[in-house]
């Protein structure tokens, strides 16, 4: 699942919105992992403008890891 890959990438190191846009840009409207995770409340802006997992995002990442 692409969203789990995205959440793991966010959790691995501090990321800015610019980092996200550079690494996860897409011209395909069906591949909107950034927008989907924001809308679903899985990521948010933290201190210093870094993108961080919410408690819901951490739970989704942990649950996804448990399935593998």
N, C-alpha and C positions, 0 to 999 in steps of 0.2 A: 504494500500500500504506500503510495507516494506521500501521503500525509504523515505517516509514521517516520519515513525517511527524513522528511522536513523537520519534524519535531526532534528527532535524534540529532540532526545537524544543528539546530538552534541550541539544544541542551549541551552540545559538545564544547562550545566556546562563545564568548561574547560576540554578538552580531548586531550590526546596525541595520537600519532600513536600507541603506545603500548597499550593504553586503547582500541582503536578501534580494534586492532588485537585480544585482549583478549576477548572482549565482542561480537564481530561480526564475529568471525572466522567461517568458513564453509568449509566442504569438498565437498560440492555440487557446481559444476561449474555454475549451473543455479541460484544460490543465491549469487550474487557478488555485494551486495549493496555498499560496500566500493568502489570497482573499478568503478562501474556504476556512482556513485555520483561524483567521481573525473573526469572521462571522460566527464561527462555532465556539468562540471564546477559549480557544486552545493556546493562543499567544497574545501578548500585549506589550506595550512599551513599558520598560522598566527604567531604572536609574540611568542617567546619562544618555537616554534615547536608545538604549539597547533593547532588542526584542528578547523577551523572556517567555518561558512557558508559564501558563497559569496553573493553578492546582488541577483544573480539569485537563489541561494539556499534559501535565506530568502523569496523571492517572491513565490517560489514553496511551501514552508512550509506554508506561509500565505494563499495562494490560496487553499491548501489542507484543512486547518483549516476552511476556509469559506464554504467548501462543506459539512462539518459535522454538 
